[in-house]
């Protein structure tokens, strides 16, 4: 079933953030396009998602982030459910009505084995939710089905219980802030990636410094010029030395620590240095935030790596330059959300190849088509993904996209591919 599922449906994921607006997990689902015949029922879909989770090695791919997976009553009773790692998943109970004794016994047993459980589509304390309140860790409330007053009442009824409230379907930062004020601690949606564009907005001093360095590294200037620019940014210099010493040269252990800028720049290499600086533009500005858990940075790096992988699969091996451009295109596509500027104004400040500009501004060319594909993939748009896959060279299909997601996630979390 697994291989067929990966060929016939897309493995979509939607980020789940915590109160610090850091990545806490992903909701995973398998979905075909609306035009697809013999669409999966809930039971088949639940089993297929679990099978795909194992087949693609999603536990290592997600790192410290949990996978939230919908489990219907049919699959809940199957022994195959326990192939999922208790530490890596939250089982979302898809119940149509009140749970019977068999379901309650099964949930109690799963809880004793260390599984975290969640109630979905919560509408208040009723015969469906009441028997499960002592067993669940998370309650999901769809914000589209309740106004602010109703959300407040739903959250208030659970305030004294040791349960996390998850707001599902968050579409804007304002909506997230309202839910956070009501006591919600988890937020599902891509609101963090919605750009608040203000044309002519000025970059901060730290952002402007990063842009200058990105342009220098991207041009064929002497290393001494780059070294001098870094010397004017002591915080970046310290971070660069830390990164090079922790990573080493091509993953190997260094015999002696790197203590000079010139040595660090040479070891890191200009290609990797440009990528690193570009990702720093997406990192949170406040010092207390962990850049590695920034959802915007995660989306950008993941998109860049997936674009790179899809280019490598679809084109001959001698297209290395286009793969590099693909990675940068993926990162830069998230810059409007990070900087609050139109992409045209950003590209007036960062020098890029014409293929990258065409992709980012017009979704033109091969890079533009792959970028559009991954935007549909991020938006859970199965029909859009199907349409764009048929237009791309190299025989790319749904399974290719699903596998590339897993490979890119493992890369992002530092696991071996």
C-alpha positions as CSV (number, residue, x, y, z in Angstrom):
1,X,0.0,0.0,0.0
2,X,2.8,2.4,0.9
3,X,4.5,2.6,-2.6
4,X,1.1,2.9,-4.3
5,X,0.0,5.6,-1.8
6,X,3.2,7.6,-2.5
7,X,2.6,7.4,-6.2
8,X,-1.1,8.3,-6.1
9,X,-1.2,11.1,-3.5
10,X,0.8,14.0,-2.2
11,X,2.2,13.9,1.4
12,X,1.2,17.4,2.5
13,X,2.4,19.0,5.7
14,X,1.2,22.1,7.6
15,X,3.4,23.7,10.2
16,X,2.4,23.8,13.8
17,X,4.0,26.6,15.9
18,X,4.2,27.1,19.7
19,X,3.6,30.3,21.7
20,X,7.2,31.5,21.0
21,X,6.3,31.1,17.2
22,X,8.9,28.4,16.9
23,X,8.3,25.2,14.9
24,X,6.7,22.5,17.2
25,X,5.5,20.0,14.6
26,X,3.7,19.3,11.3
27,X,0.3,18.0,10.5
28,X,0.7,15.3,7.9
29,X,-1.9,14.2,5.4
30,X,-2.1,12.4,2.1
31,X,-4.3,14.0,-0.6
32,X,-5.1,13.5,-4.2
33,X,-6.4,16.2,-6.6
34,X,-10.1,16.7,-6.7
35,X,-10.1,15.4,-10.2
36,X,-8.6,12.0,-9.1
37,X,-11.0,9.1,-9.2
38,X,-11.5,6.5,-6.4
39,X,-10.3,9.0,-3.8
40,X,-9.1,7.5,-0.5
41,X,-11.6,7.1,2.3
42,X,-10.7,8.1,5.9
43,X,-9.6,4.6,6.9
44,X,-7.4,4.1,3.8
45,X,-6.0,7.6,4.2
46,X,-5.1,7.1,7.9
47,X,-3.3,3.8,7.2
48,X,-1.6,5.3,4.1
49,X,-0.2,8.3,6.1
50,X,1.2,6.0,8.8
51,X,2.7,3.7,6.2
52,X,4.2,6.7,4.3
53,X,5.6,8.0,7.6
54,X,7.6,4.8,8.1
55,X,8.5,4.3,4.4
56,X,10.0,7.8,4.1
57,X,11.8,7.8,7.4
58,X,9.9,10.8,8.7
59,X,10.9,10.3,12.3
60,X,14.5,11.2,11.5
61,X,13.4,13.7,8.9
62,X,11.3,15.7,11.3
63,X,14.0,15.9,14.0
64,X,12.5,17.3,17.2
65,X,9.2,18.3,15.5
66,X,6.3,16.0,16.1
67,X,4.1,14.6,13.4
68,X,0.3,15.1,14.0
69,X,-1.5,12.3,12.2
70,X,-5.3,11.8,11.9
71,X,-6.4,8.3,13.0
72,X,-10.0,7.1,12.2
73,X,-11.8,4.6,14.4
74,X,-11.1,1.8,12.0
75,X,-7.3,2.2,11.9
76,X,-7.2,3.0,15.7
77,X,-7.8,-0.7,16.5
78,X,-5.2,-2.1,14.1
79,X,-1.9,-3.3,15.5
80,X,0.0,-1.6,12.6
81,X,-0.7,1.7,14.4
82,X,1.9,0.8,17.0
83,X,4.6,0.8,14.4
84,X,4.6,4.5,14.7
85,X,7.1,5.8,17.3
86,X,5.4,6.9,20.5
87,X,7.9,9.8,21.0
88,X,7.5,11.2,17.5
89,X,3.8,11.5,16.8
90,X,0.5,12.9,18.1
91,X,-2.5,10.7,17.2
92,X,-5.4,12.9,16.2
93,X,-8.7,11.0,17.0
94,X,-11.1,11.4,14.1
95,X,-14.4,10.5,15.8
96,X,-17.9,11.0,14.4
97,X,-19.7,10.4,17.6
98,X,-19.3,9.3,21.2
99,X,-16.5,6.8,21.8
100,X,-17.6,3.4,22.8
101,X,-16.0,1.2,25.5
102,X,-13.7,-0.5,22.9
103,X,-12.4,2.9,21.7
104,X,-11.8,4.1,25.2
105,X,-10.0,0.9,26.2
106,X,-7.7,1.3,23.1
107,X,-7.0,4.9,23.8
108,X,-6.1,4.1,27.4
109,X,-3.8,1.4,26.2
110,X,-2.1,3.7,23.7
111,X,-1.7,6.4,26.4
112,X,0.0,3.8,28.7
113,X,2.4,3.0,25.9
114,X,3.5,6.6,25.7
115,X,1.4,7.9,22.8
116,X,0.1,11.4,22.8
117,X,-3.6,11.8,21.8
118,X,-5.5,14.7,20.5
119,X,-9.3,15.4,20.1
120,X,-10.1,17.1,16.7
121,X,-13.0,19.3,15.7
122,X,-13.7,20.2,19.4
123,X,-17.1,21.9,19.8
124,X,-17.4,21.9,23.6
125,X,-17.6,19.4,26.4
126,X,-20.2,16.8,25.2
127,X,-20.7,13.1,25.0
128,X,-18.0,12.9,22.3
129,X,-15.2,14.7,24.2
130,X,-16.0,14.2,27.9
131,X,-14.9,10.5,28.1
132,X,-11.6,11.4,26.5
133,X,-10.6,14.5,28.5
134,X,-8.5,12.6,31.0
135,X,-6.5,10.8,28.2
136,X,-5.7,13.5,25.7
137,X,-2.8,15.9,25.6
138,X,-4.1,18.2,22.9
139,X,-7.5,19.6,21.8
140,X,-7.8,21.0,18.3
141,X,-10.3,23.8,17.6
142,X,-11.0,25.0,14.0
143,X,-11.0,28.8,14.3
144,X,-13.1,29.0,11.1
145,X,-16.0,27.4,12.8
146,X,-16.2,29.8,15.8
147,X,-16.2,33.6,16.3
148,X,-14.0,35.3,19.0
149,X,-16.6,34.9,21.7
150,X,-17.2,31.3,20.9
151,X,-13.5,30.6,20.9
152,X,-13.2,32.2,24.3
153,X,-16.0,30.1,25.7
154,X,-14.4,26.9,24.3
155,X,-11.0,27.7,25.6
156,X,-12.4,28.9,29.0
157,X,-14.1,25.6,29.6
158,X,-10.7,23.8,29.4
159,X,-8.5,26.3,31.2
160,X,-8.1,24.3,34.4
161,X,-7.2,21.0,32.6
162,X,-3.6,20.0,31.8
163,X,-4.3,20.1,28.0
164,X,-2.7,22.1,25.3
165,X,-5.1,24.0,23.0
166,X,-4.3,24.0,19.3
167,X,-5.9,26.6,17.0
168,X,-6.4,25.0,13.6
169,X,-6.7,27.1,10.4
170,X,-4.9,30.2,11.5
171,X,-4.8,32.5,8.5
172,X,-3.1,35.7,9.8
173,X,-0.8,36.9,12.6
174,X,-3.7,38.9,14.1
175,X,-5.8,35.8,14.3
176,X,-2.9,34.0,16.0
177,X,-2.5,36.8,18.5
178,X,-6.2,36.7,19.4
179,X,-6.0,32.9,20.0
180,X,-2.9,33.3,22.1
181,X,-4.6,35.8,24.3
182,X,-7.4,33.2,24.9
183,X,-4.9,30.6,26.1
184,X,-4.1,28.6,23.0
185,X,-0.5,27.3,23.0
186,X,-0.2,25.7,19.5
187,X,-1.1,27.3,16.1
188,X,-1.6,25.4,12.8
189,X,-1.3,27.3,9.6
190,X,1.1,29.2,7.3
191,X,0.2,32.7,8.6
192,X,3.9,33.3,9.4
193,X,4.7,33.1,5.7
194,X,2.2,35.7,4.6
195,X,4.1,38.8,3.5
196,X,3.2,42.2,4.9
197,X,4.5,44.3,2.0
198,X,5.3,47.9,2.4
199,X,7.0,49.3,-0.7
200,X,10.0,51.5,0.1
201,X,10.5,50.1,3.6
202,X,14.1,50.5,4.9
203,X,16.2,47.5,5.9
204,X,17.5,47.4,9.4
205,X,21.3,48.0,9.8
206,X,21.9,44.3,10.3
207,X,19.8,43.4,7.3
208,X,21.6,46.0,5.1
209,X,25.0,44.6,6.3
210,X,23.9,41.0,5.3
211,X,22.8,42.3,1.8
212,X,26.2,44.0,1.3
213,X,28.0,40.7,2.2
214,X,25.7,38.6,0.0
215,X,26.5,40.8,-2.9
216,X,30.3,40.8,-2.3
217,X,30.4,37.0,-1.9
218,X,28.3,36.6,-5.1
219,X,30.8,38.6,-7.1
220,X,34.3,37.7,-8.2
221,X,36.0,39.9,-5.6
222,X,39.2,39.2,-3.8
223,X,38.9,37.3,-0.5
224,X,40.6,40.3,1.3
225,X,37.6,42.5,0.3
226,X,35.1,40.0,1.9
227,X,37.4,39.7,4.9
228,X,37.4,43.5,5.4
229,X,33.6,43.6,5.1
230,X,33.2,40.9,7.8
231,X,35.6,42.8,10.1
232,X,33.0,45.6,10.3
233,X,30.4,43.1,11.5
234,X,31.9,41.4,14.7
235,X,28.8,39.4,15.5
236,X,28.7,37.9,12.0
237,X,32.5,37.2,12.2
238,X,32.0,35.3,15.5
239,X,29.1,33.3,14.1
240,X,31.1,32.4,11.0
241,X,34.0,31.2,13.0
242,X,31.7,29.1,15.2
243,X,30.0,27.5,12.2
244,X,33.2,26.6,10.4
245,X,34.7,25.2,13.6
246,X,31.6,23.1,14.4
247,X,31.1,21.8,10.8
248,X,34.8,21.5,9.8
249,X,35.9,21.1,6.2
250,X,33.3,19.1,4.2
251,X,32.1,17.4,7.4
252,X,35.6,16.3,8.5
253,X,37.2,17.0,11.9
254,X,39.6,19.9,11.9
255,X,43.1,19.3,13.2
256,X,43.4,22.8,14.5
257,X,40.6,25.4,15.2
258,X,40.0,28.1,12.7
259,X,40.9,31.4,14.2
260,X,41.3,33.7,11.2
261,X,38.6,35.1,8.9
262,X,40.5,34.4,5.7
263,X,40.9,30.8,6.7
264,X,37.2,30.5,7.6
265,X,36.1,32.0,4.3
266,X,38.3,29.8,2.3
267,X,37.2,26.6,4.2
268,X,33.5,27.5,4.1
269,X,33.6,28.3,0.3
270,X,31.8,31.1,-1.4
271,X,28.8,29.0,-2.4
272,X,28.1,27.8,1.1
273,X,28.9,31.3,2.5
274,X,26.3,32.9,0.2
275,X,23.7,30.4,1.2
276,X,24.4,30.9,4.9
277,X,24.2,34.7,4.7
278,X,21.0,34.5,2.7
279,X,19.4,32.2,5.3
280,X,20.5,34.7,8.1
281,X,18.3,37.3,6.4
282,X,15.3,35.1,7.2
283,X,16.2,34.5,10.9
284,X,14.4,36.2,13.7
285,X,15.8,39.6,14.7
286,X,15.2,39.2,18.4
287,X,18.2,37.7,20.2
288,X,16.3,35.2,22.3
289,X,14.8,33.3,19.3
290,X,16.5,30.2,18.0
291,X,17.1,30.6,14.3
292,X,17.1,26.9,13.8
293,X,13.5,26.8,15.0
294,X,12.4,29.8,12.9
295,X,9.5,28.5,10.7
296,X,10.2,31.0,8.0
297,X,13.8,30.0,7.8
298,X,12.8,26.3,7.8
299,X,10.4,26.8,4.9
300,X,13.0,28.8,2.9
301,X,15.8,26.2,3.4
302,X,13.4,23.3,2.8
303,X,12.1,25.0,-0.4
304,X,15.7,25.7,-1.6
305,X,16.8,22.2,-1.0
306,X,13.8,20.7,-2.7
307,X,14.3,22.9,-5.7
308,X,17.9,21.8,-5.9
309,X,16.9,18.1,-5.6
310,X,14.2,18.4,-8.3
311,X,16.7,20.1,-10.7
312,X,19.3,17.3,-10.1
313,X,16.6,14.6,-10.8
314,X,15.2,16.3,-13.9
315,X,18.4,17.5,-15.6
316,X,21.8,16.0,-16.6
317,X,24.6,16.0,-14.1
318,X,26.4,18.9,-15.9
319,X,23.7,21.3,-14.8
320,X,25.4,22.0,-11.4
321,X,25.1,25.8,-11.8
322,X,21.3,25.6,-12.3
323,X,21.0,23.5,-9.1
324,X,22.9,26.2,-7.2
325,X,20.5,28.8,-8.7
326,X,17.6,26.7,-7.7
327,X,18.6,26.7,-4.1
328,X,19.0,30.4,-4.0
329,X,15.7,30.9,-5.8
330,X,13.9,28.9,-3.1
331,X,15.5,31.0,-0.3
332,X,14.9,34.3,-2.0
333,X,11.2,33.4,-2.6
334,X,10.6,33.8,1.1
335,X,12.4,37.2,1.4
336,X,9.2,39.3,0.9
337,X,7.7,37.6,4.0
338,X,10.9,38.1,6.0
339,X,11.7,41.7,4.9
340,X,8.2,43.0,4.1
341,X,9.4,44.3,0.7
342,X,8.2,43.5,-2.8
343,X,10.5,40.9,-4.5
344,X,11.4,43.5,-7.2
345,X,12.8,45.9,-4.6
346,X,14.7,43.1,-2.9
347,X,16.3,42.1,-6.2
348,X,17.3,45.7,-6.8
349,X,19.6,45.3,-3.8
350,X,20.7,41.7,-4.2
351,X,22.5,40.8,-7.5
352,X,21.1,37.6,-9.0
353,X,21.3,35.7,-12.3
354,X,18.6,36.5,-14.9
355,X,17.1,33.0,-14.5
356,X,16.6,33.6,-10.8
357,X,15.0,37.0,-11.4
358,X,12.7,35.6,-14.0
359,X,11.7,32.8,-11.7
360,X,11.0,35.0,-8.7
361,X,9.3,37.9,-10.5
362,X,7.3,36.0,-13.2
363,X,7.5,32.3,-12.3
364,X,9.1,32.0,-15.8
365,X,11.6,29.3,-17.0
366,X,12.3,26.0,-15.5
367,X,13.2,27.5,-12.1
368,X,9.9,29.4,-12.1
369,X,7.9,26.3,-12.8
370,X,9.6,24.4,-10.0
371,X,9.1,27.3,-7.6
372,X,5.4,27.4,-8.6
373,X,5.1,23.7,-8.0
374,X,6.6,23.9,-4.5
375,X,4.3,26.9,-3.7
376,X,1.4,24.7,-4.6
377,X,2.9,21.9,-2.5
378,X,3.2,24.2,0.5
379,X,-0.4,25.3,0.1
380,X,-1.7,21.7,0.0
381,X,-2.9,22.4,-3.6
382,X,-3.0,18.9,-5.1
383,X,-4.6,20.0,-8.4
384,X,-2.0,22.7,-8.9
385,X,0.8,20.2,-8.2
386,X,-0.6,17.7,-10.7
387,X,-0.9,20.4,-13.4
388,X,2.7,21.6,-12.9
389,X,4.2,18.1,-12.7
390,X,2.9,17.4,-16.2
391,X,4.6,20.5,-17.6
392,X,8.0,19.7,-16.1
393,X,10.8,17.7,-17.8
394,X,12.4,14.6,-16.3
395,X,9.4,12.5,-15.5
396,X,8.7,14.1,-12.1
397,X,5.7,12.7,-10.4
398,X,3.9,12.6,-7.0
399,X,6.2,10.0,-5.5
400,X,9.3,12.1,-6.6
401,X,7.9,15.1,-4.7
402,X,7.1,13.1,-1.6
403,X,10.6,11.5,-1.5
404,X,12.3,14.9,-2.1
405,X,10.3,16.3,0.9
406,X,11.7,13.5,3.1
407,X,15.3,13.9,1.8
408,X,15.1,17.7,2.2
409,X,13.7,17.4,5.8
410,X,16.5,15.0,6.8
411,X,19.1,17.4,5.3
412,X,17.5,20.3,7.2
413,X,17.6,18.5,10.5
414,X,21.2,17.3,10.0
415,X,20.4,13.6,9.5
416,X,22.2,11.6,6.9
417,X,20.4,11.1,3.6
